[in-house]
Amino acid sequence: MAATPDLRRRRAFWQILLLAAGLLVLTVISAGSVYLVNKARDDNAAVIHTIEVENQVHALLLEIRRAESSASGFLLTRGPELWTDHQTAVAAILPHLERLAELTKDNPAQTENVRKLRPAVEARLDQFAREMNFIQQRDFASATALVREAAAGNTTGAIRDAADAMLREEQRLFTLRSANADSSQTLAASLTGIGSGLVVVLALVSIWLVRRSAQLRDEAEARLRDANVDLETTVDERTADLREANDEIQRFAYIVSHDLRSPLVNIMGFTSELEELRNDIFGRIASLTQVPAGGPPIAPGDGGETLEAQDKQLSQDFSEALGFIKSSIAKMDRLISAILNLTREGRRAFEPVRIDMRELMEAIAATVAHQAAEANAEIRIGELPDITSDRLALEQIFSNLIDNAVKYLRNDEAGKITVRGRTKLGYAIYEVADNGRGIDAKDHQRIFDLFRRAGTQDKPGQGIGLAHVRALVRRLGGTMSVSSELNQGSTFTITLPINWNASKRTRDR
């Protein structure tokens, strides 16, 4: 079953819808993936930030403990390396505290904890400074008492409480931010999985549609092949019928034309006899009108009779009627001859040969050179492609066209007739152009009809030439057209196959 236009529209709609759905899915997946990747990156950065804050708190506490232990060890051993270690630890405490404040400045709770931690750290550093001052003064007893005082005081506890609060806050943030990071990664994985599944589904649907379309196409091609076989058979049958009908028409035209000539010859003979009897008839009439009453009749033709006015008019009408009859007989004889020529030409088998078209055109131009000179016309022959076709048919085609171009030139301007040609897609295109009278647009098709003529009928012709030319062009596998305007000249275009072969011979017969 052939696909109807409505079915084709629905199929095209679903294909477009599928393509749009695939594009939408890919867009959503891409946008969602970009968003979730950025969110997961931010969540992971927040987790790392929490770990960094915790490390910074531990580092600060570590430096404080290091300073305390090194100070206590120095009091006991007086080792210089412990003195150096204490100084290094004390120098690192404030930078760690400032770094911790910088890391937590975006968290109000941690900022408050840092605000509480800073006085305690500064107080502990002041104790370290006083301890080291006593040690430098070698007042070890005062230094030891100060160490014990610091250990028993609230400074270390305040530092520990503030640090524990910060660590609890960061632990809370770590739990929350880890959950957010896990959620983002889960969403990203889910989106990727769902998107991949949709893509797979769309791909499967697309494959099904492609296979379905291919199947429908194969079925359509099979039906088309069957239809072509049937069509070729039908065309062959119709061509045979048309060829037989055409041959029958040609035989009929030949028989009719031949049979019409016999009564036409009789009419011509009796017309000639009537013309010869005319003098005797009207001489007899004249002699009868001149006989006196009771006198003997006058013999006709003795020169004494004279027609009266009424009889003279009758004689003239008789002569004029005979002239019309003879003119019509001559015209009918020419038409019958033309029909016979057409039927003979239609039965002639064409023989394709390679033809030098420029040489052919020059030979045709030479045959009408006298008429062209009398009409003050110039025939110009341009570049013409050579073709393989029937020479006699081409001679008849272009002879008729050039002869018409010379015949229908204007008297007020020198005639210019140009023959040119070109090739296109295996065809030769020839143009016969002139600057003559031109043809009215309404008569462009009329001039190709049998026995039909256009424009002023001041030139001899039966209206057969262009009809015969077009019939020949069609038999040669070509086309013919005209482009013309009144008083602007005409251009007849003939398109013929460059290589007309045996397979094309009977196509138009």
N, C-alpha and C positions, 0 to 999 in steps of 0.2 A: 504494500500500500504506500503510495507516494505521500511524502510529508506535505501537509497543507500549510498555507501561509500562517494560520493561527497556531499550528503545532510548532512551526519554526520560530514564531515569535515567543511562544512559551519556553521553548528550549533555549533560545538566546537570553530570555529573562532569567532563567535559572542559572545559566552559565555566568551571567553578569553578577547575579546575587551571590553565587558561590565565590566568585573572585573577590567581591566586596567583603564577604564574610571572612575569607582568608586574610585579606589585607587588614581588616579590623582586628582579627585575632592577633596577627603579628604586631600590629601597632600597640594593642593593649599589653601584650607580653613584653614588648620592648620598653614601653613606658613604665609598666609595673616593675620590671626587672631593674631598670635604672633607679627608680624610687627606692625599692627595697635594698638594693646594693648600697645606695647612699645612706639609708637608714641603718643598715647593719654596720656600715663603716663608722657612723656616728656613735652607735651603741657600743661597739667595740672600743672606740676611742674613749668613751666615758668609762668603761670598765678599766682600761689601761690607766686612765687618769686617777681612778680610785686607788688602784694598786700603787701608783706613784706617790699619792698622798700618804698612804699607809707606810710606804718605804721611807718617806721623808720624816714622818713622826718617829718611826723606829730609829732612823739615823740620828735625829736630834737627841732622843733619849740615850742612844748609845754613846754619843759624844759627852753628854753630861755624866754618865756613869764612868766613862773612861777618865774624865777629868777628876772625878771623885776618887777613883781607885788609884790613879797615878799620884794624886796629892797625898793620900794615906800611905802609899808605899814609900814615897820620898821621905815622909816624916819618920818612917821606921828604918829605912836602909840608907838614906841619904844618897841614893844612887843618882848620878847625873842624867842617866837615860830616862829615868822616871820624871825628872824635872822637864826634860825636853818633851816627853810624851804629854805631860800635863799642859804645857804651853800650846802644843799643837791642838789638843782637844778643845781647850778654851777658845782658841782662835777660830775653830770651825763651828762653834755653837751658834753664834748670831747669824752667820750666813745660812745655816740650816733653818733657823727660825724665819728669816726673811723669805727664803725659798718656799717654806711651808705656807706663809701668809700669801704669797703670790699664787700658789696653786689653789688655795681655798677662797680666794676673794669673791668668786661668783656664788658661793654658798653662804647664806646669812648665818646659819647655825655654826658652821665651821669658823666663820669670821668672828663670831662671839667667843668661841672656844680659844681661838688664837689671841683674842683680846685679853682673856683671862690668863693664858699661858705666858704671855710676854712679861708681865711684872714678876712672876715667880722665877722665870729664867734669868731676868736681869738681877733680881735679888741674889740668886745663886751665884751668878758671875761676880757680884760684889763680894760675896763671902770668899770665893776663890781668890779674888785679888787681895783681900785682907790676909788670908792664910799665907799667900806667897810673900806678902810684905813682912809678916812676922818671921817667916822662914829666912828671908834675906837678912833680917836683923838678928838672926840666930836666936830668936825668942821662941824656941821650940815648944815650950810649955804653953804659951799663949796660942800658938798655932794649933796645938793638939786640943786645947780647950775649945777653940773656935770650931774645929772639925766636929767635936762631940756636940757642940751647940747646934751646928747645922743639921747633924743627923737627927737630933732630938726635936728640931723645930718643924714648922709647917711648910717650909719652902719646898722641900722634896715631895711632900704629899700633895701640895698644890700642883706641882709640875706633873706628878703621876696622874692625878684626877683629871686635869685638862687633857692630857695625852690619851687617857682611857676614853674620855668623852669623844674625842676626835676619831679614835679608832672605831668606837661603836657606830658613830655616824657614817664613817666610810664603809663599815661592814654592811650597814643597812643599804647604803647606796650601791655597794657591790652586788648585793642580792637582787636589788631592783633592776640595776642595769644589766646584770647577767641574764635575768629573765627577759628583758626587752631584746637583748641581742639574740637570745635563743628564739624568741618569737619572730623576729625579723628574718632570721635564717630559715625558720620553718615556713614562713609565708613565702619567702623567695623560692624555696624548694617546691612548695605546693604549687605556686604560680607556674614555675617552670614545668612541673609535671603535668598540670592541667593544660597549659598551653601546648606542650608537646603532644598530649593526647588529642587535643582539638586539631592540631596540624596533621596528625596521623589520620584522624577521621576525615578531614577535608581532603587529604591526599588520596585516601581510599575512594571517597566520593568522586573526586576528579578523575581518578583512574577508571572508575565505573562509567562515568559520563563519557570519557574519551573512548573507552571500548564500545560503549553503546553507540556513540556517534560514528565510530569506525564501522560498526556492524550495520548501522542504518545506511552509511555511505556505500558499503559494499553491496547491500541489498539494492540501493538506488542505482548503482552502477550496473548490477546484473539486470535490473529491469530496463535500464537505459540500453544496454546491449541487446536485450531481447526486442525492445522497441525499435532500435536501429535496424536489426535484422528484418523485423516486420516492415519497417518503413522502407528499407531498401527494396524489399520484395514488392511492396505497394508501388514505390516509385518506378521500379522497372516495369511493372504491369501498366501503370498509368503512362509511362514514357512510350511503351510499345503501342498502347491505345492511341496516345496523342500522335505518334509518328504515323500510325496507320490512318488516323483521321486527317492528319496533315497531307499525307499522300493522296488520300481520297479527295480532299478539298482541291489540291493541285490538279488532280485528274479531272475533277468536276469543272474547275475553272478553265482548264484547257479545252475540255469538250464543249462547254458552253460558249467559250470565246470562238472556238472553231465553227460551231454550228451557227453562231450569230453572224459570222462572216458571210455565209451563203445567202440568207435573205437580204443582207445588206448589199451584196453584189447585185441581186435582182432589183432592189430599190434603186441603186445607182444606175442600172441599165434602163429601167423604165423612166427614170428622171431624165436621162439623156434623150430617150425617145420623145418624151413630152416636150423637151426643149426644141427638138428638131421639128415636131409637129406644130409648134407655136406659130411659126410664120404661115404655115398652111391654114391653120384654124382662123387666125385673125385676118389673113388675106381673103379667106372665103367670106368672113363676116363683112369685110369692107366691100367686096364685090356685090354681095346681096343688098347692102344698103344703097348702092348706086344704080340698081336696075330700074328703068322707067316703067311706069304702069303699062302692062300688056306687052312690053318689049322683050327681046331675047336676053337671057342672062349673060353677064360678062365673065369671061374666063379669068380665074384668079391668076395673079402674077403677071399681068400684062402691063403693069405700071400705072394703070389708070385709077386703081382704087385708092382711097384715102380714108382712114379711120376717122369716125366722128369723135368728139371730145369724150363722150361716155365710154365708147369702145376703147379709146386710147388709154384711159385710166385703168380699164379692165386689163388691157395688155400689160401695162406697167405693174399692176398688182400681181398678175400671173408670173411675170419675170422675177419680181421680188420674192414671191413664194418659192419659186424654183431655186432661187439663190439661197434662201434659208434652208431648204431641204438639203441642197448640196453641201452647205457649210456644216449642218448637223451630221450628215453622213460622213463627211471627212473627219469631224471630231470623234464620232463613234468609232470610226476605223482606227484612228490613232489610239484610242483607249483600248480597243480590242487587241491591237498590236502590243501595247504596253503590258496588258494582262498576260498575253502569251509569252512575252519575254520574261515576266516575273515567274511564271510557272516553269519555264525552261530553266531559269537560274536556280529556282528552288530545288530542282531535281539534279542539279549538277553536283558532283562530289568534289569537295575541296581537297587540294593537295598542298600540304605545308612544305615550304622551301625557305631557305635563308634569303632574306631580302635586304638589299642596300637601300634604305628608305630615302636617303638623299638623292641617289641616282633615280629612283622611282619618281620622286617629286619633281626633279628637274625635267624628266621626260614628260610628265603631265603639264608642267608649266610651258614647255615648248609647244605642246599641241594647242594651247590657248593663247600663245604669244600674239597672234594677229588680232584677236578680239581684245586683248589687254591693251595693245597699242592704240586701237581705235577708241577705247574707253579712257585713254590717257591714264593707265593704271600700271603700277609696278608690283611685281611679285617677288617677295623676298623669302628665301629659304634659309632657315637657321640650322643649328645642330639638331640632328634627328637620330634617335637610337635605332639600330637595326633590330629586326624581329624575325621570327620564323612563323610564317602564316601563308595564306593563299594569295598569290600575286594578282590574279585576275580580279578577285574580290576587292583587294586594296586599291587597284587601279580604278575600279568603278566607284568606290567610296570617295576617294580624294579627287577624282576627276569631277564628280558631281558637285562636291563642296567648292572646289576652286572655280568651276564654271558658274555656279550660283553667285559666288563672291564677285566675279567679273560682271555678271549680268545685272546685279542689283546695286551697282555703285551709284553715287550721286553725281549729278552733272555739274554742280557748283564747286567741286573740289577734286583735286587729283587723287586717283585711287591708290590705296596702299593695302596690299594683301600680304600677310605674313604667315608663314608656316613654320612652327617651332615644335620642339618635343623635349621630353625628359623621362626619366624612369623613376618608379617608386614601388617597392615591395613586390618585385617580380612582374610589374606591368609597365608598358610603355604608354605615355600620355602625349597625344598629339593635339595641337591647337591650330585651327585655321581662322585667322582673325582678319577683319576688314574694317574700313571706315565708311561703309556704304549706308544704305537707307535705314538699316536696323529693323527690328521686329517688335511690335507691341507686346507687352508682357502677357496679355490675355491670349495671344496667339502662339506662345512658345511651345505648347503641346499640340496645337492644331496643325502646325506645319508638318508634323510627323505622321498625320493620318493620311490614308490613301485617298487620292482625288481631292484633297483639301488644300487650299492655298490661302495666303494671308497678304494683306496690303493691297496696293493698287495693282490691278491685273493688266499691266501694259506690256508684259513680256510673254512670249509664247511658252506654253508648258501645260502638262496635264495633271500636276499635283501628285506625281508618282515618285519623283527622284528621292526626296528625303525619306519617304516611307521605305523605299527600296534600300537606301543607305543604312537605315537603322536595322532593317531585317538582316542585312549582310553583317553588320557589326555584332549583332546578337549571335548569329551563327558562328562567328569567329570567337565567341566567348568574351565579348567586351561590352561596353556601355557607351552611350552617346548622350550628350546634353548640349544646351545652347544657353548663352548669356548675351542679352542684347537689349538695347533701348532704341526707340525711334530716333533717327537722324544721328545716332551715336555709333553706328557700326554693330557688327555681330562677331561673336567668337564661338565656334563649334568645337567642342572637346570630345575627342575619341580616345577611349581607354581600352587597350588590347593587351592580352598576355604576351610577354616577350617570347616565350616558347610555347606555341600552340601545338599540341601533340594529338595523336590519334585518339586518346581517351576523351578529348574534348570535342571531337568532330561532330558527333551527333547529339550533343547536349541540347542544342536549340533547334534541332530539326523536327 
